[in-house]
Amino acid sequence: MTTYLIATINIHDRDEYAKYESGFMDIFAQYSGKLLSVDETPVTLEGEWDYTRTVLIEFPSKTDATAWYESAAYQKLMQHRLAASTANLALIESPPA
């Protein structure tokens, strides 16, 4: 079942975050994911959206998504994101056909 990762991020150190960005795609490409959107200026229809970046990623399955997230390579790279930002990440599944 298709699984989506939604990330809302507040970046407070762009230089450190750039280190995360520079290694992201090399690791991400190994896990069948598709980067659908990276937006720093989404249109808020309701409520408040106080994030500096919103990311939407698609994976073929929850297994692929968790394999990417839990991989040793991503866990090491993620340390730059953790040092440079705060984030909320959620996995959601597509509705049954």
Chimera marker file (.cmm) of the C-alpha trace (Angstrom):
<marker_set name="trace">
<marker id="1" x="0.000" y="0.000" z="0.000" r="1" g="1" b="0" radius="0.5"/>
<marker id="2" x="1.406" y="3.401" z="-0.956" r="1" g="1" b="0" radius="0.5"/>
<marker id="3" x="2.702" y="5.282" z="2.077" r="1" g="1" b="0" radius="0.5"/>
<marker id="4" x="3.388" y="8.995" z="2.341" r="1" g="1" b="0" radius="0.5"/>
<marker id="5" x="5.752" y="10.769" z="4.681" r="1" g="1" b="0" radius="0.5"/>
<marker id="6" x="4.807" y="14.309" z="5.649" r="1" g="1" b="0" radius="0.5"/>
<marker id="7" x="7.478" y="16.412" z="7.339" r="1" g="1" b="0" radius="0.5"/>
<marker id="8" x="6.989" y="19.860" z="8.814" r="1" g="1" b="0" radius="0.5"/>
<marker id="9" x="10.327" y="21.433" z="9.646" r="1" g="1" b="0" radius="0.5"/>
<marker id="10" x="11.596" y="24.574" z="11.331" r="1" g="1" b="0" radius="0.5"/>
<marker id="11" x="15.159" y="25.225" z="10.215" r="1" g="1" b="0" radius="0.5"/>
<marker id="12" x="17.261" y="27.371" z="12.548" r="1" g="1" b="0" radius="0.5"/>
<marker id="13" x="20.740" y="26.681" z="11.114" r="1" g="1" b="0" radius="0.5"/>
<marker id="14" x="20.779" y="26.745" z="7.302" r="1" g="1" b="0" radius="0.5"/>
<marker id="15" x="24.497" y="25.910" z="7.041" r="1" g="1" b="0" radius="0.5"/>
<marker id="16" x="24.138" y="22.753" z="9.115" r="1" g="1" b="0" radius="0.5"/>
<marker id="17" x="20.919" y="21.842" z="7.300" r="1" g="1" b="0" radius="0.5"/>
<marker id="18" x="22.779" y="22.160" z="3.986" r="1" g="1" b="0" radius="0.5"/>
<marker id="19" x="25.000" y="19.263" z="5.102" r="1" g="1" b="0" radius="0.5"/>
<marker id="20" x="21.854" y="17.160" z="5.499" r="1" g="1" b="0" radius="0.5"/>
<marker id="21" x="20.535" y="18.230" z="2.108" r="1" g="1" b="0" radius="0.5"/>
<marker id="22" x="23.818" y="17.458" z="0.356" r="1" g="1" b="0" radius="0.5"/>
<marker id="23" x="23.673" y="13.781" z="1.305" r="1" g="1" b="0" radius="0.5"/>
<marker id="24" x="19.923" y="13.233" z="1.274" r="1" g="1" b="0" radius="0.5"/>
<marker id="25" x="19.230" y="12.164" z="-2.314" r="1" g="1" b="0" radius="0.5"/>
<marker id="26" x="22.072" y="9.616" z="-2.486" r="1" g="1" b="0" radius="0.5"/>
<marker id="27" x="20.589" y="7.720" z="0.458" r="1" g="1" b="0" radius="0.5"/>
<marker id="28" x="16.936" y="8.353" z="-0.400" r="1" g="1" b="0" radius="0.5"/>
<marker id="29" x="17.312" y="7.006" z="-3.959" r="1" g="1" b="0" radius="0.5"/>
<marker id="30" x="18.128" y="3.546" z="-2.595" r="1" g="1" b="0" radius="0.5"/>
<marker id="31" x="14.662" y="3.078" z="-1.040" r="1" g="1" b="0" radius="0.5"/>
<marker id="32" x="12.194" y="3.495" z="-3.955" r="1" g="1" b="0" radius="0.5"/>
<marker id="33" x="10.942" y="6.805" z="-2.611" r="1" g="1" b="0" radius="0.5"/>
<marker id="34" x="9.647" y="9.679" z="-4.679" r="1" g="1" b="0" radius="0.5"/>
<marker id="35" x="10.092" y="13.259" z="-3.502" r="1" g="1" b="0" radius="0.5"/>
<marker id="36" x="6.724" y="14.837" z="-4.349" r="1" g="1" b="0" radius="0.5"/>
<marker id="37" x="7.091" y="18.303" z="-2.842" r="1" g="1" b="0" radius="0.5"/>
<marker id="38" x="9.461" y="20.509" z="-0.875" r="1" g="1" b="0" radius="0.5"/>
<marker id="39" x="7.845" y="23.860" z="-0.165" r="1" g="1" b="0" radius="0.5"/>
<marker id="40" x="8.862" y="26.781" z="2.007" r="1" g="1" b="0" radius="0.5"/>
<marker id="41" x="5.783" y="28.877" z="1.195" r="1" g="1" b="0" radius="0.5"/>
<marker id="42" x="2.678" y="26.651" z="1.240" r="1" g="1" b="0" radius="0.5"/>
<marker id="43" x="-0.728" y="28.311" z="1.044" r="1" g="1" b="0" radius="0.5"/>
<marker id="44" x="-2.467" y="27.930" z="4.401" r="1" g="1" b="0" radius="0.5"/>
<marker id="45" x="-6.195" y="27.390" z="3.958" r="1" g="1" b="0" radius="0.5"/>
<marker id="46" x="-7.059" y="26.981" z="7.635" r="1" g="1" b="0" radius="0.5"/>
<marker id="47" x="-5.214" y="27.396" z="10.907" r="1" g="1" b="0" radius="0.5"/>
<marker id="48" x="-1.568" y="28.320" z="11.227" r="1" g="1" b="0" radius="0.5"/>
<marker id="49" x="1.422" y="26.853" z="9.394" r="1" g="1" b="0" radius="0.5"/>
<marker id="50" x="4.495" y="28.062" z="11.229" r="1" g="1" b="0" radius="0.5"/>
<marker id="51" x="7.076" y="25.888" z="9.492" r="1" g="1" b="0" radius="0.5"/>
<marker id="52" x="9.991" y="26.940" z="7.326" r="1" g="1" b="0" radius="0.5"/>
<marker id="53" x="9.761" y="23.814" z="5.157" r="1" g="1" b="0" radius="0.5"/>
<marker id="54" x="7.129" y="21.204" z="4.360" r="1" g="1" b="0" radius="0.5"/>
<marker id="55" x="8.054" y="17.966" z="2.603" r="1" g="1" b="0" radius="0.5"/>
<marker id="56" x="5.868" y="15.285" z="1.024" r="1" g="1" b="0" radius="0.5"/>
<marker id="57" x="7.435" y="11.942" z="0.069" r="1" g="1" b="0" radius="0.5"/>
<marker id="58" x="5.873" y="8.820" z="-1.446" r="1" g="1" b="0" radius="0.5"/>
<marker id="59" x="7.032" y="5.250" z="-0.848" r="1" g="1" b="0" radius="0.5"/>
<marker id="60" x="5.621" y="2.050" z="-2.353" r="1" g="1" b="0" radius="0.5"/>
<marker id="61" x="4.977" y="0.721" z="1.160" r="1" g="1" b="0" radius="0.5"/>
<marker id="62" x="5.397" y="1.390" z="4.854" r="1" g="1" b="0" radius="0.5"/>
<marker id="63" x="8.169" y="-1.221" z="4.807" r="1" g="1" b="0" radius="0.5"/>
<marker id="64" x="10.140" y="0.845" z="2.264" r="1" g="1" b="0" radius="0.5"/>
<marker id="65" x="9.572" y="4.042" z="4.260" r="1" g="1" b="0" radius="0.5"/>
<marker id="66" x="10.739" y="2.552" z="7.541" r="1" g="1" b="0" radius="0.5"/>
<marker id="67" x="13.696" y="0.806" z="5.880" r="1" g="1" b="0" radius="0.5"/>
<marker id="68" x="14.881" y="4.209" z="4.591" r="1" g="1" b="0" radius="0.5"/>
<marker id="69" x="14.287" y="6.001" z="7.902" r="1" g="1" b="0" radius="0.5"/>
<marker id="70" x="15.910" y="3.287" z="10.014" r="1" g="1" b="0" radius="0.5"/>
<marker id="71" x="18.885" y="2.690" z="7.701" r="1" g="1" b="0" radius="0.5"/>
<marker id="72" x="22.307" y="3.283" z="9.237" r="1" g="1" b="0" radius="0.5"/>
<marker id="73" x="23.200" y="5.720" z="6.464" r="1" g="1" b="0" radius="0.5"/>
<marker id="74" x="20.096" y="7.867" z="7.003" r="1" g="1" b="0" radius="0.5"/>
<marker id="75" x="20.395" y="7.747" z="10.788" r="1" g="1" b="0" radius="0.5"/>
<marker id="76" x="23.949" y="9.102" z="10.473" r="1" g="1" b="0" radius="0.5"/>
<marker id="77" x="22.938" y="11.824" z="8.002" r="1" g="1" b="0" radius="0.5"/>
<marker id="78" x="19.879" y="12.721" z="10.077" r="1" g="1" b="0" radius="0.5"/>
<marker id="79" x="22.149" y="14.022" z="12.833" r="1" g="1" b="0" radius="0.5"/>
<marker id="80" x="22.713" y="17.162" z="10.713" r="1" g="1" b="0" radius="0.5"/>
<marker id="81" x="18.946" y="17.703" z="10.424" r="1" g="1" b="0" radius="0.5"/>
<marker id="82" x="18.481" y="17.206" z="14.145" r="1" g="1" b="0" radius="0.5"/>
<marker id="83" x="21.236" y="19.723" z="14.909" r="1" g="1" b="0" radius="0.5"/>
<marker id="84" x="19.851" y="22.281" z="12.453" r="1" g="1" b="0" radius="0.5"/>
<marker id="85" x="16.091" y="22.021" z="12.887" r="1" g="1" b="0" radius="0.5"/>
<marker id="86" x="13.068" y="20.710" z="14.704" r="1" g="1" b="0" radius="0.5"/>
<marker id="87" x="10.609" y="18.568" z="12.804" r="1" g="1" b="0" radius="0.5"/>
<marker id="88" x="7.408" y="16.566" z="12.848" r="1" g="1" b="0" radius="0.5"/>
<marker id="89" x="7.357" y="13.455" z="10.651" r="1" g="1" b="0" radius="0.5"/>
<marker id="90" x="4.330" y="11.257" z="10.032" r="1" g="1" b="0" radius="0.5"/>
<marker id="91" x="3.646" y="8.253" z="7.831" r="1" g="1" b="0" radius="0.5"/>
<marker id="92" x="0.174" y="7.999" z="6.335" r="1" g="1" b="0" radius="0.5"/>
<marker id="93" x="-1.158" y="5.282" z="4.044" r="1" g="1" b="0" radius="0.5"/>
<marker id="94" x="-3.246" y="5.749" z="0.935" r="1" g="1" b="0" radius="0.5"/>
<marker id="95" x="-6.884" y="4.702" z="1.271" r="1" g="1" b="0" radius="0.5"/>
<marker id="96" x="-7.806" y="1.214" z="0.106" r="1" g="1" b="0" radius="0.5"/>
<marker id="97" x="-8.806" y="1.043" z="-3.552" r="1" g="1" b="0" radius="0.5"/>
<link id1="1" id2="2" r="1" g="1" b="0" radius="0.2"/>
<link id1="2" id2="3" r="1" g="1" b="0" radius="0.2"/>
<link id1="3" id2="4" r="1" g="1" b="0" radius="0.2"/>
<link id1="4" id2="5" r="1" g="1" b="0" radius="0.2"/>
<link id1="5" id2="6" r="1" g="1" b="0" radius="0.2"/>
<link id1="6" id2="7" r="1" g="1" b="0" radius="0.2"/>
<link id1="7" id2="8" r="1" g="1" b="0" radius="0.2"/>
<link id1="8" id2="9" r="1" g="1" b="0" radius="0.2"/>
<link id1="9" id2="10" r="1" g="1" b="0" radius="0.2"/>
<link id1="10" id2="11" r="1" g="1" b="0" radius="0.2"/>
<link id1="11" id2="12" r="1" g="1" b="0" radius="0.2"/>
<link id1="12" id2="13" r="1" g="1" b="0" radius="0.2"/>
<link id1="13" id2="14" r="1" g="1" b="0" radius="0.2"/>
<link id1="14" id2="15" r="1" g="1" b="0" radius="0.2"/>
<link id1="15" id2="16" r="1" g="1" b="0" radius="0.2"/>
<link id1="16" id2="17" r="1" g="1" b="0" radius="0.2"/>
<link id1="17" id2="18" r="1" g="1" b="0" radius="0.2"/>
<link id1="18" id2="19" r="1" g="1" b="0" radius="0.2"/>
<link id1="19" id2="20" r="1" g="1" b="0" radius="0.2"/>
<link id1="20" id2="21" r="1" g="1" b="0" radius="0.2"/>
<link id1="21" id2="22" r="1" g="1" b="0" radius="0.2"/>
<link id1="22" id2="23" r="1" g="1" b="0" radius="0.2"/>
<link id1="23" id2="24" r="1" g="1" b="0" radius="0.2"/>
<link id1="24" id2="25" r="1" g="1" b="0" radius="0.2"/>
<link id1="25" id2="26" r="1" g="1" b="0" radius="0.2"/>
<link id1="26" id2="27" r="1" g="1" b="0" radius="0.2"/>
<link id1="27" id2="28" r="1" g="1" b="0" radius="0.2"/>
<link id1="28" id2="29" r="1" g="1" b="0" radius="0.2"/>
<link id1="29" id2="30" r="1" g="1" b="0" radius="0.2"/>
<link id1="30" id2="31" r="1" g="1" b="0" radius="0.2"/>
<link id1="31" id2="32" r="1" g="1" b="0" radius="0.2"/>
<link id1="32" id2="33" r="1" g="1" b="0" radius="0.2"/>
<link id1="33" id2="34" r="1" g="1" b="0" radius="0.2"/>
<link id1="34" id2="35" r="1" g="1" b="0" radius="0.2"/>
<link id1="35" id2="36" r="1" g="1" b="0" radius="0.2"/>
<link id1="36" id2="37" r="1" g="1" b="0" radius="0.2"/>
<link id1="37" id2="38" r="1" g="1" b="0" radius="0.2"/>
<link id1="38" id2="39" r="1" g="1" b="0" radius="0.2"/>
<link id1="39" id2="40" r="1" g="1" b="0" radius="0.2"/>
<link id1="40" id2="41" r="1" g="1" b="0" radius="0.2"/>
<link id1="41" id2="42" r="1" g="1" b="0" radius="0.2"/>
<link id1="42" id2="43" r="1" g="1" b="0" radius="0.2"/>
<link id1="43" id2="44" r="1" g="1" b="0" radius="0.2"/>
<link id1="44" id2="45" r="1" g="1" b="0" radius="0.2"/>
<link id1="45" id2="46" r="1" g="1" b="0" radius="0.2"/>
<link id1="46" id2="47" r="1" g="1" b="0" radius="0.2"/>
<link id1="47" id2="48" r="1" g="1" b="0" radius="0.2"/>
<link id1="48" id2="49" r="1" g="1" b="0" radius="0.2"/>
<link id1="49" id2="50" r="1" g="1" b="0" radius="0.2"/>
<link id1="50" id2="51" r="1" g="1" b="0" radius="0.2"/>
<link id1="51" id2="52" r="1" g="1" b="0" radius="0.2"/>
<link id1="52" id2="53" r="1" g="1" b="0" radius="0.2"/>
<link id1="53" id2="54" r="1" g="1" b="0" radius="0.2"/>
<link id1="54" id2="55" r="1" g="1" b="0" radius="0.2"/>
<link id1="55" id2="56" r="1" g="1" b="0" radius="0.2"/>
<link id1="56" id2="57" r="1" g="1" b="0" radius="0.2"/>
<link id1="57" id2="58" r="1" g="1" b="0" radius="0.2"/>
<link id1="58" id2="59" r="1" g="1" b="0" radius="0.2"/>
<link id1="59" id2="60" r="1" g="1" b="0" radius="0.2"/>
<link id1="60" id2="61" r="1" g="1" b="0" radius="0.2"/>
<link id1="61" id2="62" r="1" g="1" b="0" radius="0.2"/>
<link id1="62" id2="63" r="1" g="1" b="0" radius="0.2"/>
<link id1="63" id2="64" r="1" g="1" b="0" radius="0.2"/>
<link id1="64" id2="65" r="1" g="1" b="0" radius="0.2"/>
<link id1="65" id2="66" r="1" g="1" b="0" radius="0.2"/>
<link id1="66" id2="67" r="1" g="1" b="0" radius="0.2"/>
<link id1="67" id2="68" r="1" g="1" b="0" radius="0.2"/>
<link id1="68" id2="69" r="1" g="1" b="0" radius="0.2"/>
<link id1="69" id2="70" r="1" g="1" b="0" radius="0.2"/>
<link id1="70" id2="71" r="1" g="1" b="0" radius="0.2"/>
<link id1="71" id2="72" r="1" g="1" b="0" radius="0.2"/>
<link id1="72" id2="73" r="1" g="1" b="0" radius="0.2"/>
<link id1="73" id2="74" r="1" g="1" b="0" radius="0.2"/>
<link id1="74" id2="75" r="1" g="1" b="0" radius="0.2"/>
<link id1="75" id2="76" r="1" g="1" b="0" radius="0.2"/>
<link id1="76" id2="77" r="1" g="1" b="0" radius="0.2"/>
<link id1="77" id2="78" r="1" g="1" b="0" radius="0.2"/>
<link id1="78" id2="79" r="1" g="1" b="0" radius="0.2"/>
<link id1="79" id2="80" r="1" g="1" b="0" radius="0.2"/>
<link id1="80" id2="81" r="1" g="1" b="0" radius="0.2"/>
<link id1="81" id2="82" r="1" g="1" b="0" radius="0.2"/>
<link id1="82" id2="83" r="1" g="1" b="0" radius="0.2"/>
<link id1="83" id2="84" r="1" g="1" b="0" radius="0.2"/>
<link id1="84" id2="85" r="1" g="1" b="0" radius="0.2"/>
<link id1="85" id2="86" r="1" g="1" b="0" radius="0.2"/>
<link id1="86" id2="87" r="1" g="1" b="0" radius="0.2"/>
<link id1="87" id2="88" r="1" g="1" b="0" radius="0.2"/>
<link id1="88" id2="89" r="1" g="1" b="0" radius="0.2"/>
<link id1="89" id2="90" r="1" g="1" b="0" radius="0.2"/>
<link id1="90" id2="91" r="1" g="1" b="0" radius="0.2"/>
<link id1="91" id2="92" r="1" g="1" b="0" radius="0.2"/>
<link id1="92" id2="93" r="1" g="1" b="0" radius="0.2"/>
<link id1="93" id2="94" r="1" g="1" b="0" radius="0.2"/>
<link id1="94" id2="95" r="1" g="1" b="0" radius="0.2"/>
<link id1="95" id2="96" r="1" g="1" b="0" radius="0.2"/>
<link id1="96" id2="97" r="1" g="1" b="0" radius="0.2"/>
</marker_set>
